Amino acid sequence: MSGAIQRNSLAGFSCCEERNTRYADLKVSDEEGTSGTLKKSVGNASTKTSHSREKKSRKTVYPDSLTIGEAQDPQEAGAVYALRQALIADNLLPEILDDYQMMLRYLRARNFNIESTKNMWIGMLQWRKDFGANNILEEYKFSELDEVLKYFLQGYHGIDKEGRPVYIEILGQADPKKLMRVTTIERYVKYYVQEYERTLAIRFPACSIAAGRRVASSTTIIDVQGVGLGNLTKPVIELIRRLQQINSNYPDTLCQMFIVNAGPGFKMLWNMVQSFLEAKAKSKIHVLGTKFKSTLLEVIDASELPEFLGGTCSCAEKGGCMRSNKGPWRDPHITKEDVCVHRNHSSKSTTLVADHFTPVECRH
């Protein structure tokens, strides 16, 4: 995989370089036919426009999606442009969030209604400020992770056939009482947000480089063997409620979810839960029984899937698949640790090298 990586260019996914140009003057080009591209009017890099903003030190930085020159849907591009102008006009677009894919996700979540999307964006900005999400990737230390994994096995492992990161939870083996002895709901929620930020800032870009096309969503597998109504204790309900609130700030990052080993108890629970889900969300979720392996193997190569889910991977040298964090984001040809400076701010982070990409979409 690494042999295909073009290492001579930082365009597109460098967490280190200062943007030399702004994309306030983006246009949807009709010259590119039906595919459409976003054109950037590049002038003198030192010229100040009315939309230029004071440079600030940054921590988590989402890679700029518009430096690659990838094909975009012309209608989506026009909507992103309109939203961006509306956000800039009201000083609602901090540089850390000035990202095409980020804005597109919010537009999709609100059916491309600019005003509704803007209101959702405002709520997200307030949440990030209150929660401290902008700095959480570098500043928060979840030192109890090894202990947490003993009672709630979960994490990222491998990629699907389209190059998306795969997230796995062994929910059926979770022990909430023991889990709350080694951490708290508050600390686990912070870790949950930190992993979202890591996925946006590192996993998606690394997967895009490895796949040679844009990756902006993930695949999730949840093993619910033994889960039923009896598992809904008060702490569990509170944790689910808190995590659901967090999810609303990261819209459209899930491509598909496979719930496996669903028995009668879980199916009763699912019948209650699904009534609260929107049609779009439900279309992404596939509830499977015990005969799920062939379905997963249609989506994920056996070498990328743990043995206990029907694959051939064991990650024995890493202490098991659920502790390995296996994926392109661990490939030294893609990431380089400790060499990056985030927009004039020295910080341990990850440099990503890339060339040119075309987007991979998840359609439902």
Disulfide bonds with the S-S distance in Angstrom:
Cys16-Cys340 2.26
Cys255-Cys362 1.79
